[in-house]
């Protein structure tokens, strides 16, 4: 029976606590190898996949998670794809045949496939417009990102600055300063050697806004960013921009100006 059975290999998303599991792929058992040898090969390739996901680029996305309101990582979909790609390549190099894990199967679903906020918590954003400065490349949010309220993503490769915009309902938030303080605490809890300014009141496009600047270390990367929560009557719009610590002094003013590029807030 081993020759016709598949081994569905699960991975744990260890970059963020309580991520859950997802399948890396279905592996055909290889003729001539014992079950113990196959298990060892799988463990080696799973380790390679995890290490690839913990690269500098992935850690930058984790910093985004630390600053934003999102209860599930924005980076999770790209993290899954990267791990599956590396795992498949590693196993095929060892002579195995690896098939994609079928999406929608019970093994595929994890805590992260269910948004922390139900779809009803994402407000109507048809009125919002984002006019990024020259040099920024706008990127469409993934379906997973949209479900968590992300409405805009952009990157400036020349200046090494990334930015994301998240929309939330104002309904149910009775104390926006406390709401902003909770985001500051979330940032500090997710970074090593973390520090942050206090939350300060400012104005963005005629709206009250609450700003916090901070950073820290994530897997050896020194990162720094600005989080601005803009208060509308119906919406709370969060704009998060970040870069490396070394680049902060060069781009801080640019990042502080980015929230004003979001208009039409209700």
C-alpha positions as CSV (number, residue, x, y, z in Angstrom):
1,X,0.0,0.0,0.0
2,X,2.9,2.4,0.6
3,X,3.6,2.7,-3.1
4,X,0.2,4.2,-3.8
5,X,-0.4,6.3,-0.7
6,X,0.5,10.0,-0.4
7,X,2.2,11.6,2.6
8,X,0.6,15.0,3.2
9,X,3.4,17.0,4.9
10,X,2.3,19.7,7.2
11,X,4.3,22.8,8.1
12,X,4.0,25.0,11.1
13,X,4.2,28.7,10.6
14,X,6.6,29.4,13.4
15,X,7.4,33.0,12.5
16,X,4.3,34.2,14.4
17,X,2.9,32.7,17.6
18,X,-0.2,30.4,17.2
19,X,0.0,30.4,13.4
20,X,-1.3,26.9,13.0
21,X,-0.3,24.5,10.3
22,X,-0.7,24.1,6.5
23,X,0.3,21.4,4.1
24,X,3.6,21.7,2.2
25,X,2.6,19.1,-0.4
26,X,1.8,15.5,-1.0
27,X,4.9,13.3,-1.3
28,X,4.9,10.0,-3.2
29,X,6.9,7.4,-1.2
30,X,10.1,6.5,-3.0
31,X,10.9,2.9,-3.9
32,X,14.0,1.6,-2.2
33,X,13.8,3.9,0.8
34,X,12.6,2.8,4.3
35,X,10.0,4.7,6.1
36,X,12.7,6.1,8.5
37,X,14.7,7.4,5.6
38,X,11.7,9.1,4.1
39,X,10.9,10.7,7.5
40,X,14.5,12.0,7.7
41,X,14.3,13.4,4.2
42,X,11.0,15.2,5.0
43,X,12.5,16.7,8.2
44,X,15.5,18.0,6.3
45,X,13.4,19.6,3.6
46,X,10.9,21.0,6.1
47,X,13.8,22.6,7.9
48,X,15.1,24.2,4.6
49,X,11.6,25.5,3.9
50,X,11.3,27.1,7.3
51,X,14.8,28.7,7.1
52,X,13.9,30.2,3.7
53,X,10.7,31.7,5.2
54,X,12.8,33.3,8.0
55,X,14.9,35.2,5.5
56,X,15.4,39.0,5.8
57,X,12.6,39.7,3.3
58,X,10.1,37.6,5.3
59,X,11.2,39.3,8.5
60,X,10.4,42.7,7.1
61,X,6.8,41.5,6.5
62,X,6.7,40.3,10.1
63,X,7.5,43.9,11.2
64,X,4.5,45.0,9.2
65,X,2.4,42.5,11.3
66,X,3.9,44.0,14.5
67,X,2.7,47.5,13.7
68,X,-0.7,47.0,12.1
69,X,-4.1,46.2,13.5
70,X,-4.2,42.9,11.6
71,X,-4.8,39.9,13.8
72,X,-3.4,37.5,11.2
73,X,-0.2,38.1,9.3
74,X,-0.3,39.9,6.1
75,X,2.7,37.9,5.0
76,X,1.2,34.4,5.6
77,X,0.2,33.7,2.0
78,X,3.6,34.6,0.6
79,X,5.2,32.7,3.4
80,X,3.2,29.5,2.5
81,X,4.1,29.8,-1.1
82,X,7.8,30.2,-0.3
83,X,7.9,27.2,2.0
84,X,6.1,25.0,-0.4
85,X,8.4,26.0,-3.2
86,X,11.6,25.3,-1.2
87,X,10.2,22.0,0.2
88,X,9.2,20.8,-3.3
89,X,12.6,21.6,-4.8
90,X,14.4,19.9,-1.9
91,X,12.4,16.7,-2.0
92,X,12.6,16.5,-5.8
93,X,16.4,16.8,-5.6
94,X,16.2,13.7,-3.4
95,X,14.2,11.8,-6.0
96,X,10.6,12.2,-4.7
97,X,7.6,13.3,-6.6
98,X,5.7,16.1,-4.8
99,X,2.2,17.2,-5.8
100,X,0.5,20.4,-4.6
101,X,-1.6,20.1,-1.5
102,X,-5.3,20.6,-2.6
103,X,-6.6,23.9,-1.5
104,X,-9.8,23.7,0.5
105,X,-9.0,20.3,2.0
106,X,-9.4,19.9,5.8
107,X,-5.6,19.8,6.1
108,X,-5.2,23.1,4.2
109,X,-7.4,25.1,6.5
110,X,-5.8,26.6,9.5
111,X,-6.4,29.4,12.0
112,X,-4.8,31.9,9.7
113,X,-7.2,31.0,6.8
114,X,-10.0,32.5,8.9
115,X,-9.7,36.2,9.3
116,X,-9.4,37.5,12.9
117,X,-12.0,40.1,12.0
118,X,-15.2,39.0,10.1
119,X,-15.8,40.5,6.7
120,X,-18.5,42.8,8.3
121,X,-15.8,44.6,10.3
122,X,-14.2,45.9,7.1
123,X,-15.9,49.2,6.2
124,X,-17.1,50.3,2.8
125,X,-13.9,51.9,1.3
126,X,-15.3,53.0,-2.1
127,X,-14.7,56.7,-1.1
128,X,-11.1,56.2,-0.3
129,X,-8.3,57.3,-2.7
130,X,-4.6,56.8,-2.4
131,X,-2.2,58.9,-4.4
132,X,1.3,57.6,-3.7
133,X,4.3,59.9,-4.4
134,X,6.4,59.3,-7.4
135,X,8.7,56.2,-7.1
136,X,6.1,54.1,-5.2
137,X,4.8,51.0,-6.8
138,X,1.3,50.2,-5.8
139,X,0.6,46.4,-5.3
140,X,-2.8,44.9,-5.1
141,X,-3.5,43.3,-1.8
142,X,-4.0,39.5,-1.8
143,X,-7.4,38.1,-0.9
144,X,-6.1,37.2,2.5
145,X,-5.0,40.7,3.1
146,X,-8.3,42.2,1.9
147,X,-10.1,40.0,4.4
148,X,-8.1,41.5,7.2
149,X,-8.8,45.1,6.1
150,X,-5.8,45.9,3.9
151,X,-6.8,48.3,1.1
152,X,-3.4,49.5,-0.1
153,X,0.2,48.2,-0.4
154,X,3.1,50.0,-2.0
155,X,6.9,49.9,-2.0
156,X,9.6,52.4,-3.1
157,X,12.6,50.3,-4.0
158,X,14.9,53.2,-4.5
159,X,14.3,54.7,-1.1
160,X,13.8,51.3,0.6
161,X,10.4,52.2,2.1
162,X,7.2,50.1,2.3
163,X,3.7,51.2,3.3
164,X,0.4,49.5,3.9
165,X,-3.1,51.0,4.5
166,X,-5.6,49.2,6.7
167,X,-9.3,50.1,7.1
168,X,-11.4,49.4,10.1
169,X,-14.9,50.5,11.3
170,X,-15.1,53.2,13.9
171,X,-18.3,51.6,15.2
172,X,-17.6,50.0,18.6
173,X,-14.4,51.9,19.2
174,X,-15.3,54.4,21.9
175,X,-11.8,55.6,22.8
176,X,-9.5,56.0,19.9
177,X,-6.5,57.1,21.9
178,X,-6.7,53.9,23.9
179,X,-7.1,52.0,20.6
180,X,-3.9,53.6,19.4
181,X,-2.1,52.8,22.6
182,X,-3.0,49.1,22.2
183,X,-1.4,49.1,18.7
184,X,1.7,50.6,20.2
185,X,1.8,47.8,22.8
186,X,1.4,45.2,20.1
187,X,4.4,46.6,18.2
188,X,6.6,46.5,21.3
189,X,5.6,43.0,22.1
190,X,6.6,41.6,18.7
191,X,10.1,43.1,18.4
192,X,13.4,42.5,20.2
193,X,15.0,45.5,21.9
194,X,11.9,47.4,21.0
195,X,11.3,51.1,21.7
196,X,8.6,53.5,20.7
197,X,7.5,57.1,21.1
198,X,4.4,57.9,22.9
199,X,1.2,58.2,20.9
200,X,0.8,61.8,19.8
201,X,-2.2,63.7,18.5
202,X,-1.8,65.2,15.1
203,X,-3.9,66.2,12.1
204,X,-4.1,64.5,8.7
205,X,-6.3,66.1,6.1
206,X,-8.5,67.7,8.6
207,X,-9.0,64.5,10.6
208,X,-7.8,63.8,14.1
209,X,-4.9,61.3,13.9
210,X,-2.8,59.4,16.4
211,X,0.9,58.7,15.6
212,X,3.5,56.4,17.0
213,X,7.1,55.8,15.8
214,X,9.1,52.9,16.9
215,X,11.2,49.9,15.9
216,X,13.4,47.1,17.1
217,X,15.0,43.9,16.0
218,X,13.4,41.0,14.2
219,X,15.7,38.0,13.6
220,X,18.8,40.3,13.4
221,X,17.1,43.0,11.2
222,X,17.0,46.5,12.7
223,X,13.8,48.1,11.6
224,X,11.9,51.3,12.2
225,X,8.5,52.6,11.2
226,X,5.7,55.1,11.6
227,X,2.1,54.1,12.4
228,X,-0.7,56.7,11.9
229,X,-4.3,56.1,12.8
230,X,-6.6,58.5,11.1
231,X,-10.1,59.0,12.7
232,X,-13.1,59.5,10.5
233,X,-16.7,59.5,11.5
234,X,-17.3,56.0,10.2
235,X,-13.8,54.7,9.5
236,X,-10.4,54.2,11.3
237,X,-7.6,54.2,8.7
238,X,-4.2,53.0,9.7
239,X,-1.2,53.9,7.6
240,X,2.1,52.1,8.4
241,X,5.4,52.8,6.7
242,X,8.7,51.2,7.6
243,X,12.3,50.9,6.5
244,X,15.6,49.8,8.0
245,X,17.0,51.5,11.1
246,X,20.0,52.7,9.1
247,X,17.7,54.3,6.5
248,X,15.4,55.9,9.0
249,X,17.0,59.4,9.2
250,X,16.9,59.7,5.4
251,X,13.3,58.7,4.9
252,X,11.5,59.6,8.2
253,X,9.9,62.8,6.8
254,X,8.7,61.0,3.7
255,X,7.1,58.3,5.8
256,X,5.4,60.8,8.1
257,X,3.9,62.5,5.0
258,X,2.4,59.3,3.5
259,X,-0.8,59.3,5.5
260,X,-1.9,62.5,3.8
261,X,-1.9,60.6,0.5
262,X,-5.0,58.7,1.7
263,X,-8.1,60.9,1.1
264,X,-11.9,60.4,1.0
265,X,-12.0,59.2,4.6
266,X,-15.5,59.1,6.0
